[in-house]
């Protein structure tokens, strides 16, 4: 018997063609457990056929929205600025759609190799979980929790790790700062810890109650013009509105040591490298 819940998936794609078939099949299989499901997938600047793969999926199922933004890098040079713009567009597309905006939940997923696993049974349990009364649940990784930039927790990662590296003391080398503010924070979270309250997290997978998200915005550039993790401002909005955010330590989506480009073809890596050189600022 299908779950009574309705879930919309959202994801951003750039050179994910190597991982998309498996992830899309997983999403489709999970959809069969729900009363309704949909998706918003946005692509930009791919040198592979990511958009074609997503478009074929959409033509076959016709359950959501797939769009390409082409050369977004020409308009937004900073990566986090592009990510924030596209994630905001995902939310806007959902609430502008007469069907999707009535759904109960949103799952935001990275559409690449970091999502090695999809714990269908655990996610279905979370959809029915009311204790704690959560607004968002984030995945954990089995070998180490890797997404420190998005994490805000009083002891695990209380601040922006990369800003700490940039603003390190004069007597501290960059290598020492990386070890202190990034590597040391990437600790294994025991799955038996249960729900870990956080102010922000992501880890490649976030499950949200949909309605509280309306009006919140992702921000990828700090007031000083430096890149900042786009998830933090979005989650700050949720917590200010009374939302409760957790890492579910038992919800494992991967090992935590996979690079986003794991499994990418040599040709795609080469084209990406060429594209990066062509688009590099002269400053």
Secondary structure as GFF3:
##gff-version 3
##sequence-region A 1 283
A	DSSP	beta_strand	6	13	.	.	.	ID=ss1
A	DSSP	alpha_helix	17	31	.	.	.	ID=ss2
A	DSSP	beta_strand	36	43	.	.	.	ID=ss3
A	DSSP	alpha_helix	50	61	.	.	.	ID=ss4
A	DSSP	beta_strand	64	68	.	.	.	ID=ss5
A	DSSP	three_ten_helix	72	74	.	.	.	ID=ss6
A	DSSP	alpha_helix	79	96	.	.	.	ID=ss7
A	DSSP	three_ten_helix	100	102	.	.	.	ID=ss8
A	DSSP	beta_strand	105	109	.	.	.	ID=ss9
A	DSSP	alpha_helix	120	127	.	.	.	ID=ss10
A	DSSP	beta_strand	136	141	.	.	.	ID=ss11
A	DSSP	alpha_helix	161	166	.	.	.	ID=ss12
A	DSSP	alpha_helix	174	181	.	.	.	ID=ss13
A	DSSP	three_ten_helix	183	185	.	.	.	ID=ss14
A	DSSP	three_ten_helix	191	193	.	.	.	ID=ss15
A	DSSP	beta_strand	195	198	.	.	.	ID=ss16
A	DSSP	beta_strand	205	209	.	.	.	ID=ss17
A	DSSP	three_ten_helix	211	213	.	.	.	ID=ss18
A	DSSP	alpha_helix	230	240	.	.	.	ID=ss19
A	DSSP	beta_strand	245	254	.	.	.	ID=ss20
A	DSSP	alpha_helix	266	278	.	.	.	ID=ss21
###
